[in-house]
Amino acid sequence: MVCTGFAGRVGQLLLTSFYRYADMSMIAPFEYVSLILTIIIGLLIFADAPTPTMIVGVLIIVASAIAVILREHYLGLDQIKARQAATP
């Protein structure tokens, strides 16, 4: 359990430091992969089958994250076009 706690702490520190150097839209997918890995680890190690409610919740979370990422991407493109149009 100590090794698991240590590995989790190191992972969290690395993820936090990544926020300094990259856009949120680049990092967000890595956080949502943890949902999928948690379900897989729970199934393989603890024989804990995911419930339909759990699957629906994960799908909602991942779909909303994808929607936000796409929205931010499109807004970013609009801002770039507006800047290019404003500069002579």
HTML snippet that shows the backbone in 3Dmol.js (N, CA, C, O; Angstrom):
<script src="https://3Dmol.org/build/3Dmol-min.js"></script>
<div id="view" style="width:600px;height:400px;position:relative"></div>
<script>
const pdb = `
ATOM      1  N   MET A   1       0.821  -1.176   0.000  1.00  0.00           N
ATOM      2  CA  MET A   1       0.000   0.000   0.000  1.00  0.00           C
ATOM      3  C   MET A   1       0.873   1.251   0.000  1.00  0.00           C
ATOM      4  O   MET A   1       0.492   2.275  -0.567  1.00  0.00           O
ATOM      5  N   VAL A   2       2.027   1.171   0.626  1.00  0.00           N
ATOM      6  CA  VAL A   2       2.936   2.312   0.635  1.00  0.00           C
ATOM      7  C   VAL A   2       3.430   2.595  -0.777  1.00  0.00           C
ATOM      8  O   VAL A   2       3.500   3.752  -1.192  1.00  0.00           O
ATOM      9  N   CYS A   3       3.770   1.549  -1.512  1.00  0.00           N
ATOM     10  CA  CYS A   3       4.234   1.721  -2.894  1.00  0.00           C
ATOM     11  C   CYS A   3       3.133   2.307  -3.773  1.00  0.00           C
ATOM     12  O   CYS A   3       3.399   3.155  -4.624  1.00  0.00           O
ATOM     13  N   THR A   4       1.907   1.860  -3.569  1.00  0.00           N
ATOM     14  CA  THR A   4       0.790   2.399  -4.333  1.00  0.00           C
ATOM     15  C   THR A   4       0.588   3.873  -4.021  1.00  0.00           C
ATOM     16  O   THR A   4       0.379   4.677  -4.930  1.00  0.00           O
ATOM     17  N   GLY A   5       0.648   4.232  -2.753  1.00  0.00           N
ATOM     18  CA  GLY A   5       0.532   5.635  -2.363  1.00  0.00           C
ATOM     19  C   GLY A   5       1.649   6.486  -2.926  1.00  0.00           C
ATOM     20  O   GLY A   5       1.414   7.604  -3.385  1.00  0.00           O
ATOM     21  N   PHE A   6       2.865   5.962  -2.895  1.00  0.00           N
ATOM     22  CA  PHE A   6       4.003   6.688  -3.439  1.00  0.00           C
ATOM     23  C   PHE A   6       3.856   6.889  -4.949  1.00  0.00           C
ATOM     24  O   PHE A   6       4.085   7.985  -5.459  1.00  0.00           O
ATOM     25  N   ALA A   7       3.474   5.827  -5.657  1.00  0.00           N
ATOM     26  CA  ALA A   7       3.298   5.929  -7.102  1.00  0.00           C
ATOM     27  C   ALA A   7       2.180   6.916  -7.449  1.00  0.00           C
ATOM     28  O   ALA A   7       2.301   7.681  -8.406  1.00  0.00           O
ATOM     29  N   GLY A   8       1.100   6.900  -6.678  1.00  0.00           N
ATOM     30  CA  GLY A   8       0.012   7.845  -6.907  1.00  0.00           C
ATOM     31  C   GLY A   8       0.447   9.280  -6.679  1.00  0.00           C
ATOM     32  O   GLY A   8       0.069  10.179  -7.431  1.00  0.00           O
ATOM     33  N   ARG A   9       1.242   9.492  -5.643  1.00  0.00           N
ATOM     34  CA  ARG A   9       1.737  10.835  -5.340  1.00  0.00           C
ATOM     35  C   ARG A   9       2.664  11.330  -6.438  1.00  0.00           C
ATOM     36  O   ARG A   9       2.556  12.480  -6.864  1.00  0.00           O
ATOM     37  N   VAL A  10       3.561  10.493  -6.895  1.00  0.00           N
ATOM     38  CA  VAL A  10       4.469  10.881  -7.973  1.00  0.00           C
ATOM     39  C   VAL A  10       3.682  11.185  -9.244  1.00  0.00           C
ATOM     40  O   VAL A  10       3.966  12.164  -9.934  1.00  0.00           O
ATOM     41  N   GLY A  11       2.707  10.360  -9.549  1.00  0.00           N
ATOM     42  CA  GLY A  11       1.867  10.599 -10.727  1.00  0.00           C
ATOM     43  C   GLY A  11       1.129  11.922 -10.627  1.00  0.00           C
ATOM     44  O   GLY A  11       1.043  12.657 -11.611  1.00  0.00           O
ATOM     45  N   GLN A  12       0.597  12.235  -9.457  1.00  0.00           N
ATOM     46  CA  GLN A  12      -0.118  13.496  -9.272  1.00  0.00           C
ATOM     47  C   GLN A  12       0.823  14.688  -9.393  1.00  0.00           C
ATOM     48  O   GLN A  12       0.461  15.702  -9.990  1.00  0.00           O
ATOM     49  N   LEU A  13       2.017  14.580  -8.837  1.00  0.00           N
ATOM     50  CA  LEU A  13       2.994  15.661  -8.965  1.00  0.00           C
ATOM     51  C   LEU A  13       3.383  15.891 -10.424  1.00  0.00           C
ATOM     52  O   LEU A  13       3.496  17.034 -10.866  1.00  0.00           O
ATOM     53  N   LEU A  14       3.585  14.815 -11.163  1.00  0.00           N
ATOM     54  CA  LEU A  14       3.926  14.957 -12.579  1.00  0.00           C
ATOM     55  C   LEU A  14       2.777  15.584 -13.366  1.00  0.00           C
ATOM     56  O   LEU A  14       2.997  16.455 -14.207  1.00  0.00           O
ATOM     57  N   LEU A  15       1.567  15.142 -13.093  1.00  0.00           N
ATOM     58  CA  LEU A  15       0.411  15.688 -13.797  1.00  0.00           C
ATOM     59  C   LEU A  15       0.246  17.170 -13.485  1.00  0.00           C
ATOM     60  O   LEU A  15      -0.067  17.962 -14.374  1.00  0.00           O
ATOM     61  N   THR A  16       0.454  17.542 -12.243  1.00  0.00           N
ATOM     62  CA  THR A  16       0.348  18.948 -11.863  1.00  0.00           C
ATOM     63  C   THR A  16       1.423  19.783 -12.550  1.00  0.00           C
ATOM     64  O   THR A  16       1.152  20.901 -12.988  1.00  0.00           O
ATOM     65  N   SER A  17       2.633  19.254 -12.647  1.00  0.00           N
ATOM     66  CA  SER A  17       3.694  20.007 -13.321  1.00  0.00           C
ATOM     67  C   SER A  17       3.442  20.100 -14.823  1.00  0.00           C
ATOM     68  O   SER A  17       3.887  21.056 -15.457  1.00  0.00           O
ATOM     69  N   PHE A  18       2.746  19.139 -15.400  1.00  0.00           N
ATOM     70  CA  PHE A  18       2.423  19.205 -16.825  1.00  0.00           C
ATOM     71  C   PHE A  18       1.524  20.389 -17.137  1.00  0.00           C
ATOM     72  O   PHE A  18       1.584  20.948 -18.232  1.00  0.00           O
ATOM     73  N   TYR A  19       0.685  20.776 -16.169  1.00  0.00           N
ATOM     74  CA  TYR A  19      -0.218  21.904 -16.390  1.00  0.00           C
ATOM     75  C   TYR A  19       0.552  23.202 -16.614  1.00  0.00           C
ATOM     76  O   TYR A  19       0.023  24.126 -17.231  1.00  0.00           O
ATOM     77  N   ARG A  20       1.762  23.289 -16.137  1.00  0.00           N
ATOM     78  CA  ARG A  20       2.576  24.491 -16.348  1.00  0.00           C
ATOM     79  C   ARG A  20       3.069  24.604 -17.778  1.00  0.00           C
ATOM     80  O   ARG A  20       3.283  25.707 -18.280  1.00  0.00           O
ATOM     81  N   TYR A  21       3.247  23.478 -18.429  1.00  0.00           N
ATOM     82  CA  TYR A  21       3.922  23.489 -19.727  1.00  0.00           C
ATOM     83  C   TYR A  21       3.027  23.167 -20.920  1.00  0.00           C
ATOM     84  O   TYR A  21       3.471  23.285 -22.062  1.00  0.00           O
ATOM     85  N   ALA A  22       1.802  22.772 -20.690  1.00  0.00           N
ATOM     86  CA  ALA A  22       0.932  22.400 -21.809  1.00  0.00           C
ATOM     87  C   ALA A  22      -0.472  22.949 -21.591  1.00  0.00           C
ATOM     88  O   ALA A  22      -0.850  23.299 -20.473  1.00  0.00           O
ATOM     89  N   ASP A  23      -1.223  23.019 -22.656  1.00  0.00           N
ATOM     90  CA  ASP A  23      -2.611  23.455 -22.576  1.00  0.00           C
ATOM     91  C   ASP A  23      -3.457  22.365 -21.927  1.00  0.00           C
ATOM     92  O   ASP A  23      -3.144  21.176 -21.999  1.00  0.00           O
ATOM     93  N   MET A  24      -4.520  22.803 -21.303  1.00  0.00           N
ATOM     94  CA  MET A  24      -5.438  21.861 -20.651  1.00  0.00           C
ATOM     95  C   MET A  24      -6.008  20.864 -21.655  1.00  0.00           C
ATOM     96  O   MET A  24      -6.214  19.695 -21.331  1.00  0.00           O
ATOM     97  N   SER A  25      -6.258  21.329 -22.862  1.00  0.00           N
ATOM     98  CA  SER A  25      -6.839  20.444 -23.865  1.00  0.00           C
ATOM     99  C   SER A  25      -5.893  19.310 -24.246  1.00  0.00           C
ATOM    100  O   SER A  25      -6.335  18.275 -24.746  1.00  0.00           O
ATOM    101  N   MET A  26      -4.605  19.498 -24.016  1.00  0.00           N
ATOM    102  CA  MET A  26      -3.653  18.434 -24.300  1.00  0.00           C
ATOM    103  C   MET A  26      -3.559  17.434 -23.146  1.00  0.00           C
ATOM    104  O   MET A  26      -3.269  16.258 -23.364  1.00  0.00           O
ATOM    105  N   ILE A  27      -3.802  17.901 -21.924  1.00  0.00           N
ATOM    106  CA  ILE A  27      -3.631  17.064 -20.744  1.00  0.00           C
ATOM    107  C   ILE A  27      -4.908  16.316 -20.362  1.00  0.00           C
ATOM    108  O   ILE A  27      -4.846  15.215 -19.817  1.00  0.00           O
ATOM    109  N   ALA A  28      -6.050  16.906 -20.646  1.00  0.00           N
ATOM    110  CA  ALA A  28      -7.332  16.335 -20.208  1.00  0.00           C
ATOM    111  C   ALA A  28      -7.531  14.874 -20.613  1.00  0.00           C
ATOM    112  O   ALA A  28      -8.011  14.090 -19.794  1.00  0.00           O
ATOM    113  N   PRO A  29      -7.187  14.477 -21.829  1.00  0.00           N
ATOM    114  CA  PRO A  29      -7.396  13.065 -22.179  1.00  0.00           C
ATOM    115  C   PRO A  29      -6.664  12.087 -21.271  1.00  0.00           C
ATOM    116  O   PRO A  29      -7.147  10.977 -21.043  1.00  0.00           O
ATOM    117  N   PHE A  30      -5.512  12.478 -20.752  1.00  0.00           N
ATOM    118  CA  PHE A  30      -4.774  11.588 -19.865  1.00  0.00           C
ATOM    119  C   PHE A  30      -5.504  11.393 -18.540  1.00  0.00           C
ATOM    120  O   PHE A  30      -5.438  10.320 -17.940  1.00  0.00           O
ATOM    121  N   GLU A  31      -6.197  12.432 -18.088  1.00  0.00           N
ATOM    122  CA  GLU A  31      -6.953  12.288 -16.850  1.00  0.00           C
ATOM    123  C   GLU A  31      -8.161  11.373 -17.053  1.00  0.00           C
ATOM    124  O   GLU A  31      -8.520  10.612 -16.155  1.00  0.00           O
ATOM    125  N   TYR A  32      -8.778  11.442 -18.210  1.00  0.00           N
ATOM    126  CA  TYR A  32      -9.961  10.626 -18.443  1.00  0.00           C
ATOM    127  C   TYR A  32      -9.613   9.176 -18.738  1.00  0.00           C
ATOM    128  O   TYR A  32     -10.463   8.296 -18.602  1.00  0.00           O
ATOM    129  N   VAL A  33      -8.388   8.919 -19.136  1.00  0.00           N
ATOM    130  CA  VAL A  33      -7.941   7.540 -19.306  1.00  0.00           C
ATOM    131  C   VAL A  33      -7.940   6.830 -17.949  1.00  0.00           C
ATOM    132  O   VAL A  33      -8.134   5.617 -17.875  1.00  0.00           O
ATOM    133  N   SER A  34      -7.719   7.597 -16.881  1.00  0.00           N
ATOM    134  CA  SER A  34      -7.707   6.989 -15.551  1.00  0.00           C
ATOM    135  C   SER A  34      -9.059   6.380 -15.194  1.00  0.00           C
ATOM    136  O   SER A  34      -9.110   5.393 -14.459  1.00  0.00           O
ATOM    137  N   LEU A  35     -10.145   6.940 -15.694  1.00  0.00           N
ATOM    138  CA  LEU A  35     -11.461   6.332 -15.469  1.00  0.00           C
ATOM    139  C   LEU A  35     -11.521   4.930 -16.064  1.00  0.00           C
ATOM    140  O   LEU A  35     -11.992   3.987 -15.428  1.00  0.00           O
ATOM    141  N   ILE A  36     -11.044   4.814 -17.275  1.00  0.00           N
ATOM    142  CA  ILE A  36     -11.073   3.529 -17.964  1.00  0.00           C
ATOM    143  C   ILE A  36     -10.131   2.539 -17.277  1.00  0.00           C
ATOM    144  O   ILE A  36     -10.477   1.373 -17.089  1.00  0.00           O
ATOM    145  N   LEU A  37      -8.940   3.012 -16.906  1.00  0.00           N
ATOM    146  CA  LEU A  37      -7.986   2.128 -16.234  1.00  0.00           C
ATOM    147  C   LEU A  37      -8.512   1.669 -14.878  1.00  0.00           C
ATOM    148  O   LEU A  37      -8.277   0.529 -14.478  1.00  0.00           O
ATOM    149  N   THR A  38      -9.214   2.538 -14.173  1.00  0.00           N
ATOM    150  CA  THR A  38      -9.787   2.160 -12.889  1.00  0.00           C
ATOM    151  C   THR A  38     -10.802   1.041 -13.047  1.00  0.00           C
ATOM    152  O   THR A  38     -10.828   0.107 -12.246  1.00  0.00           O
ATOM    153  N   ILE A  39     -11.625   1.128 -14.059  1.00  0.00           N
ATOM    154  CA  ILE A  39     -12.606   0.070 -14.311  1.00  0.00           C
ATOM    155  C   ILE A  39     -11.902  -1.236 -14.667  1.00  0.00           C
ATOM    156  O   ILE A  39     -12.288  -2.304 -14.191  1.00  0.00           O
ATOM    157  N   ILE A  40     -10.878  -1.150 -15.499  1.00  0.00           N
ATOM    158  CA  ILE A  40     -10.151  -2.361 -15.910  1.00  0.00           C
ATOM    159  C   ILE A  40      -9.433  -2.995 -14.712  1.00  0.00           C
ATOM    160  O   ILE A  40      -9.481  -4.212 -14.536  1.00  0.00           O
ATOM    161  N   ILE A  41      -8.772  -2.180 -13.894  1.00  0.00           N
ATOM    162  CA  ILE A  41      -8.071  -2.714 -12.719  1.00  0.00           C
ATOM    163  C   ILE A  41      -9.061  -3.314 -11.738  1.00  0.00           C
ATOM    164  O   ILE A  41      -8.807  -4.376 -11.170  1.00  0.00           O
ATOM    165  N   GLY A  42     -10.191  -2.642 -11.534  1.00  0.00           N
ATOM    166  CA  GLY A  42     -11.219  -3.183 -10.643  1.00  0.00           C
ATOM    167  C   GLY A  42     -11.745  -4.517 -11.129  1.00  0.00           C
ATOM    168  O   GLY A  42     -12.023  -5.410 -10.330  1.00  0.00           O
ATOM    169  N   LEU A  43     -11.880  -4.652 -12.428  1.00  0.00           N
ATOM    170  CA  LEU A  43     -12.381  -5.902 -13.000  1.00  0.00           C
ATOM    171  C   LEU A  43     -11.340  -7.014 -12.905  1.00  0.00           C
ATOM    172  O   LEU A  43     -11.666  -8.135 -12.515  1.00  0.00           O
ATOM    173  N   LEU A  44     -10.096  -6.713 -13.256  1.00  0.00           N
ATOM    174  CA  LEU A  44      -9.069  -7.756 -13.296  1.00  0.00           C
ATOM    175  C   LEU A  44      -8.556  -8.150 -11.913  1.00  0.00           C
ATOM    176  O   LEU A  44      -8.370  -9.334 -11.633  1.00  0.00           O
ATOM    177  N   ILE A  45      -8.331  -7.174 -11.059  1.00  0.00           N
ATOM    178  CA  ILE A  45      -7.720  -7.476  -9.763  1.00  0.00           C
ATOM    179  C   ILE A  45      -8.756  -7.817  -8.700  1.00  0.00           C
ATOM    180  O   ILE A  45      -8.581  -8.766  -7.936  1.00  0.00           O
ATOM    181  N   PHE A  46      -9.838  -7.038  -8.655  1.00  0.00           N
ATOM    182  CA  PHE A  46     -10.810  -7.207  -7.585  1.00  0.00           C
ATOM    183  C   PHE A  46     -12.088  -7.925  -8.019  1.00  0.00           C
ATOM    184  O   PHE A  46     -12.991  -8.122  -7.205  1.00  0.00           O
ATOM    185  N   ALA A  47     -12.176  -8.315  -9.284  1.00  0.00           N
ATOM    186  CA  ALA A  47     -13.360  -8.984  -9.842  1.00  0.00           C
ATOM    187  C   ALA A  47     -14.628  -8.172  -9.582  1.00  0.00           C
ATOM    188  O   ALA A  47     -15.692  -8.719  -9.290  1.00  0.00           O
ATOM    189  N   ASP A  48     -14.482  -6.849  -9.697  1.00  0.00           N
ATOM    190  CA  ASP A  48     -15.589  -5.926  -9.478  1.00  0.00           C
ATOM    191  C   ASP A  48     -16.127  -5.504 -10.838  1.00  0.00           C
ATOM    192  O   ASP A  48     -15.548  -4.647 -11.505  1.00  0.00           O
ATOM    193  N   ALA A  49     -17.224  -6.105 -11.239  1.00  0.00           N
ATOM    194  CA  ALA A  49     -17.801  -5.819 -12.548  1.00  0.00           C
ATOM    195  C   ALA A  49     -18.454  -4.439 -12.531  1.00  0.00           C
ATOM    196  O   ALA A  49     -19.163  -4.096 -11.585  1.00  0.00           O
ATOM    197  N   PRO A  50     -18.216  -3.650 -13.574  1.00  0.00           N
ATOM    198  CA  PRO A  50     -18.839  -2.328 -13.627  1.00  0.00           C
ATOM    199  C   PRO A  50     -20.356  -2.443 -13.817  1.00  0.00           C
ATOM    200  O   PRO A  50     -20.835  -3.268 -14.594  1.00  0.00           O
ATOM    201  N   THR A  51     -21.084  -1.620 -13.111  1.00  0.00           N
ATOM    202  CA  THR A  51     -22.539  -1.610 -13.222  1.00  0.00           C
ATOM    203  C   THR A  51     -22.951  -0.743 -14.410  1.00  0.00           C
ATOM    204  O   THR A  51     -22.175   0.098 -14.865  1.00  0.00           O
ATOM    205  N   PRO A  52     -24.161  -0.944 -14.909  1.00  0.00           N
ATOM    206  CA  PRO A  52     -24.621  -0.090 -16.013  1.00  0.00           C
ATOM    207  C   PRO A  52     -24.606   1.395 -15.647  1.00  0.00           C
ATOM    208  O   PRO A  52     -24.307   2.238 -16.493  1.00  0.00           O
ATOM    209  N   THR A  53     -24.921   1.716 -14.407  1.00  0.00           N
ATOM    210  CA  THR A  53     -24.894   3.109 -13.970  1.00  0.00           C
ATOM    211  C   THR A  53     -23.474   3.672 -14.050  1.00  0.00           C
ATOM    212  O   THR A  53     -23.279   4.824 -14.437  1.00  0.00           O
ATOM    213  N   MET A  54     -22.494   2.862 -13.686  1.00  0.00           N
ATOM    214  CA  MET A  54     -21.104   3.286 -13.749  1.00  0.00           C
ATOM    215  C   MET A  54     -20.690   3.542 -15.190  1.00  0.00           C
ATOM    216  O   MET A  54     -20.028   4.539 -15.478  1.00  0.00           O
ATOM    217  N   ILE A  55     -21.067   2.670 -16.076  1.00  0.00           N
ATOM    218  CA  ILE A  55     -20.717   2.824 -17.493  1.00  0.00           C
ATOM    219  C   ILE A  55     -21.363   4.082 -18.067  1.00  0.00           C
ATOM    220  O   ILE A  55     -20.716   4.834 -18.795  1.00  0.00           O
ATOM    221  N   VAL A  56     -22.618   4.311 -17.749  1.00  0.00           N
ATOM    222  CA  VAL A  56     -23.311   5.508 -18.234  1.00  0.00           C
ATOM    223  C   VAL A  56     -22.623   6.764 -17.691  1.00  0.00           C
ATOM    224  O   VAL A  56     -22.442   7.738 -18.422  1.00  0.00           O
ATOM    225  N   GLY A  57     -22.243   6.745 -16.418  1.00  0.00           N
ATOM    226  CA  GLY A  57     -21.545   7.886 -15.832  1.00  0.00           C
ATOM    227  C   GLY A  57     -20.226   8.168 -16.510  1.00  0.00           C
ATOM    228  O   GLY A  57     -19.900   9.323 -16.786  1.00  0.00           O
ATOM    229  N   VAL A  58     -19.470   7.133 -16.777  1.00  0.00           N
ATOM    230  CA  VAL A  58     -18.182   7.304 -17.464  1.00  0.00           C
ATOM    231  C   VAL A  58     -18.403   7.859 -18.859  1.00  0.00           C
ATOM    232  O   VAL A  58     -17.671   8.747 -19.298  1.00  0.00           O
ATOM    233  N   LEU A  59     -19.405   7.345 -19.562  1.00  0.00           N
ATOM    234  CA  LEU A  59     -19.689   7.843 -20.913  1.00  0.00           C
ATOM    235  C   LEU A  59     -20.088   9.312 -20.892  1.00  0.00           C
ATOM    236  O   LEU A  59     -19.684  10.073 -21.771  1.00  0.00           O
ATOM    237  N   ILE A  60     -20.868   9.718 -19.909  1.00  0.00           N
ATOM    238  CA  ILE A  60     -21.266  11.124 -19.795  1.00  0.00           C
ATOM    239  C   ILE A  60     -20.045  12.011 -19.522  1.00  0.00           C
ATOM    240  O   ILE A  60     -19.896  13.070 -20.131  1.00  0.00           O
ATOM    241  N   ILE A  61     -19.191  11.582 -18.621  1.00  0.00           N
ATOM    242  CA  ILE A  61     -18.002  12.364 -18.279  1.00  0.00           C
ATOM    243  C   ILE A  61     -17.077  12.497 -19.487  1.00  0.00           C
ATOM    244  O   ILE A  61     -16.601  13.590 -19.792  1.00  0.00           O
ATOM    245  N   VAL A  62     -16.827  11.392 -20.166  1.00  0.00           N
ATOM    246  CA  VAL A  62     -15.924  11.418 -21.317  1.00  0.00           C
ATOM    247  C   VAL A  62     -16.532  12.231 -22.461  1.00  0.00           C
ATOM    248  O   VAL A  62     -15.822  12.995 -23.115  1.00  0.00           O
ATOM    249  N   ALA A  63     -17.826  12.079 -22.708  1.00  0.00           N
ATOM    250  CA  ALA A  63     -18.479  12.838 -23.779  1.00  0.00           C
ATOM    251  C   ALA A  63     -18.449  14.335 -23.489  1.00  0.00           C
ATOM    252  O   ALA A  63     -18.234  15.141 -24.394  1.00  0.00           O
ATOM    253  N   SER A  64     -18.664  14.706 -22.241  1.00  0.00           N
ATOM    254  CA  SER A  64     -18.620  16.135 -21.907  1.00  0.00           C
ATOM    255  C   SER A  64     -17.206  16.686 -22.045  1.00  0.00           C
ATOM    256  O   SER A  64     -17.026  17.828 -22.468  1.00  0.00           O
ATOM    257  N   ALA A  65     -16.210  15.892 -21.696  1.00  0.00           N
ATOM    258  CA  ALA A  65     -14.820  16.334 -21.853  1.00  0.00           C
ATOM    259  C   ALA A  65     -14.479  16.520 -23.326  1.00  0.00           C
ATOM    260  O   ALA A  65     -13.820  17.493 -23.691  1.00  0.00           O
ATOM    261  N   ILE A  66     -14.918  15.607 -24.162  1.00  0.00           N
ATOM    262  CA  ILE A  66     -14.672  15.730 -25.597  1.00  0.00           C
ATOM    263  C   ILE A  66     -15.370  16.966 -26.151  1.00  0.00           C
ATOM    264  O   ILE A  66     -14.809  17.676 -26.985  1.00  0.00           O
ATOM    265  N   ALA A  67     -16.594  17.225 -25.689  1.00  0.00           N
ATOM    266  CA  ALA A  67     -17.329  18.407 -26.140  1.00  0.00           C
ATOM    267  C   ALA A  67     -16.607  19.692 -25.748  1.00  0.00           C
ATOM    268  O   ALA A  67     -16.529  20.628 -26.543  1.00  0.00           O
ATOM    269  N   VAL A  68     -16.083  19.741 -24.537  1.00  0.00           N
ATOM    270  CA  VAL A  68     -15.351  20.931 -24.088  1.00  0.00           C
ATOM    271  C   VAL A  68     -14.071  21.103 -24.896  1.00  0.00           C
ATOM    272  O   VAL A  68     -13.737  22.218 -25.297  1.00  0.00           O
ATOM    273  N   ILE A  69     -13.362  20.027 -25.133  1.00  0.00           N
ATOM    274  CA  ILE A  69     -12.117  20.104 -25.903  1.00  0.00           C
ATOM    275  C   ILE A  69     -12.393  20.589 -27.316  1.00  0.00           C
ATOM    276  O   ILE A  69     -11.673  21.447 -27.826  1.00  0.00           O
ATOM    277  N   LEU A  70     -13.427  20.053 -27.954  1.00  0.00           N
ATOM    278  CA  LEU A  70     -13.775  20.496 -29.306  1.00  0.00           C
ATOM    279  C   LEU A  70     -14.211  21.957 -29.316  1.00  0.00           C
ATOM    280  O   LEU A  70     -13.844  22.710 -30.217  1.00  0.00           O
ATOM    281  N   ARG A  71     -14.989  22.356 -28.321  1.00  0.00           N
ATOM    282  CA  ARG A  71     -15.439  23.748 -28.230  1.00  0.00           C
ATOM    283  C   ARG A  71     -14.253  24.686 -28.073  1.00  0.00           C
ATOM    284  O   ARG A  71     -14.184  25.717 -28.742  1.00  0.00           O
ATOM    285  N   GLU A  72     -13.328  24.340 -27.201  1.00  0.00           N
ATOM    286  CA  GLU A  72     -12.150  25.178 -27.001  1.00  0.00           C
ATOM    287  C   GLU A  72     -11.290  25.225 -28.262  1.00  0.00           C
ATOM    288  O   GLU A  72     -10.701  26.260 -28.575  1.00  0.00           O
ATOM    289  N   HIS A  73     -11.220  24.137 -28.965  1.00  0.00           N
ATOM    290  CA  HIS A  73     -10.457  24.097 -30.212  1.00  0.00           C
ATOM    291  C   HIS A  73     -11.075  25.039 -31.238  1.00  0.00           C
ATOM    292  O   HIS A  73     -10.370  25.822 -31.874  1.00  0.00           O
ATOM    293  N   TYR A  74     -12.396  24.960 -31.395  1.00  0.00           N
ATOM    294  CA  TYR A  74     -13.070  25.829 -32.357  1.00  0.00           C
ATOM    295  C   TYR A  74     -12.995  27.294 -31.944  1.00  0.00           C
ATOM    296  O   TYR A  74     -12.817  28.160 -32.801  1.00  0.00           O
ATOM    297  N   LEU A  75     -13.127  27.591 -30.659  1.00  0.00           N
ATOM    298  CA  LEU A  75     -12.990  28.970 -30.195  1.00  0.00           C
ATOM    299  C   LEU A  75     -11.581  29.476 -30.417  1.00  0.00           C
ATOM    300  O   LEU A  75     -11.380  30.640 -30.762  1.00  0.00           O
ATOM    301  N   GLY A  76     -10.616  28.615 -30.223  1.00  0.00           N
ATOM    302  CA  GLY A  76      -9.228  28.989 -30.481  1.00  0.00           C
ATOM    303  C   GLY A  76      -8.992  29.307 -31.942  1.00  0.00           C
ATOM    304  O   GLY A  76      -8.275  30.253 -32.266  1.00  0.00           O
ATOM    305  N   LEU A  77      -9.593  28.520 -32.831  1.00  0.00           N
ATOM    306  CA  LEU A  77      -9.469  28.794 -34.261  1.00  0.00           C
ATOM    307  C   LEU A  77     -10.130  30.110 -34.608  1.00  0.00           C
ATOM    308  O   LEU A  77      -9.601  30.868 -35.421  1.00  0.00           O
ATOM    309  N   ASP A  78     -11.296  30.404 -34.002  1.00  0.00           N
ATOM    310  CA  ASP A  78     -11.975  31.667 -34.255  1.00  0.00           C
ATOM    311  C   ASP A  78     -11.140  32.840 -33.778  1.00  0.00           C
ATOM    312  O   ASP A  78     -11.090  33.872 -34.447  1.00  0.00           O
ATOM    313  N   GLN A  79     -10.483  32.703 -32.637  1.00  0.00           N
ATOM    314  CA  GLN A  79      -9.638  33.775 -32.127  1.00  0.00           C
ATOM    315  C   GLN A  79      -8.433  33.998 -33.032  1.00  0.00           C
ATOM    316  O   GLN A  79      -8.023  35.139 -33.245  1.00  0.00           O
ATOM    317  N   ILE A  80      -7.869  32.933 -33.559  1.00  0.00           N
ATOM    318  CA  ILE A  80      -6.729  33.067 -34.471  1.00  0.00           C
ATOM    319  C   ILE A  80      -7.160  33.771 -35.746  1.00  0.00           C
ATOM    320  O   ILE A  80      -6.450  34.649 -36.236  1.00  0.00           O
ATOM    321  N   LYS A  81      -8.316  33.397 -36.292  1.00  0.00           N
ATOM    322  CA  LYS A  81      -8.826  34.050 -37.498  1.00  0.00           C
ATOM    323  C   LYS A  81      -9.108  35.522 -37.239  1.00  0.00           C
ATOM    324  O   LYS A  81      -8.827  36.363 -38.093  1.00  0.00           O
ATOM    325  N   ALA A  82      -9.660  35.848 -36.073  1.00  0.00           N
ATOM    326  CA  ALA A  82      -9.952  37.241 -35.739  1.00  0.00           C
ATOM    327  C   ALA A  82      -8.659  38.044 -35.615  1.00  0.00           C
ATOM    328  O   ALA A  82      -8.608  39.189 -36.065  1.00  0.00           O
ATOM    329  N   ARG A  83      -7.619  37.474 -35.017  1.00  0.00           N
ATOM    330  CA  ARG A  83      -6.338  38.162 -34.898  1.00  0.00           C
ATOM    331  C   ARG A  83      -5.703  38.391 -36.273  1.00  0.00           C
ATOM    332  O   ARG A  83      -5.139  39.451 -36.544  1.00  0.00           O
ATOM    333  N   GLN A  84      -5.808  37.372 -37.136  1.00  0.00           N
ATOM    334  CA  GLN A  84      -5.224  37.502 -38.465  1.00  0.00           C
ATOM    335  C   GLN A  84      -5.970  38.553 -39.278  1.00  0.00           C
ATOM    336  O   GLN A  84      -5.357  39.280 -40.060  1.00  0.00           O
ATOM    337  N   ALA A  85      -7.282  38.641 -39.103  1.00  0.00           N
ATOM    338  CA  ALA A  85      -8.068  39.636 -39.825  1.00  0.00           C
ATOM    339  C   ALA A  85      -7.786  41.043 -39.304  1.00  0.00           C
ATOM    340  O   ALA A  85      -7.862  42.009 -40.064  1.00  0.00           O
ATOM    341  N   ALA A  86      -7.464  41.169 -38.022  1.00  0.00           N
ATOM    342  CA  ALA A  86      -7.231  42.484 -37.417  1.00  0.00           C
ATOM    343  C   ALA A  86      -5.846  43.021 -37.726  1.00  0.00           C
ATOM    344  O   ALA A  86      -5.651  44.236 -37.752  1.00  0.00           O
ATOM    345  N   THR A  87      -4.887  42.150 -37.960  1.00  0.00           N
ATOM    346  CA  THR A  87      -3.529  42.627 -38.253  1.00  0.00           C
ATOM    347  C   THR A  87      -3.377  42.928 -39.738  1.00  0.00           C
ATOM    348  O   THR A  87      -3.842  42.168 -40.587  1.00  0.00           O
ATOM    349  N   PRO A  88      -2.711  44.063 -40.046  1.00  0.00           N
ATOM    350  CA  PRO A  88      -2.552  44.425 -41.485  1.00  0.00           C
ATOM    351  C   PRO A  88      -1.555  43.572 -42.211  1.00  0.00           C
ATOM    352  O   PRO A  88      -1.329  43.767 -43.405  1.00  0.00           O
TER     353      PRO A  88
END
`;
const viewer = $3Dmol.createViewer("view");
viewer.addModel(pdb, "pdb");
viewer.setStyle({}, {cartoon: {color: "spectrum"}});
viewer.zoomTo();
viewer.render();
</script>
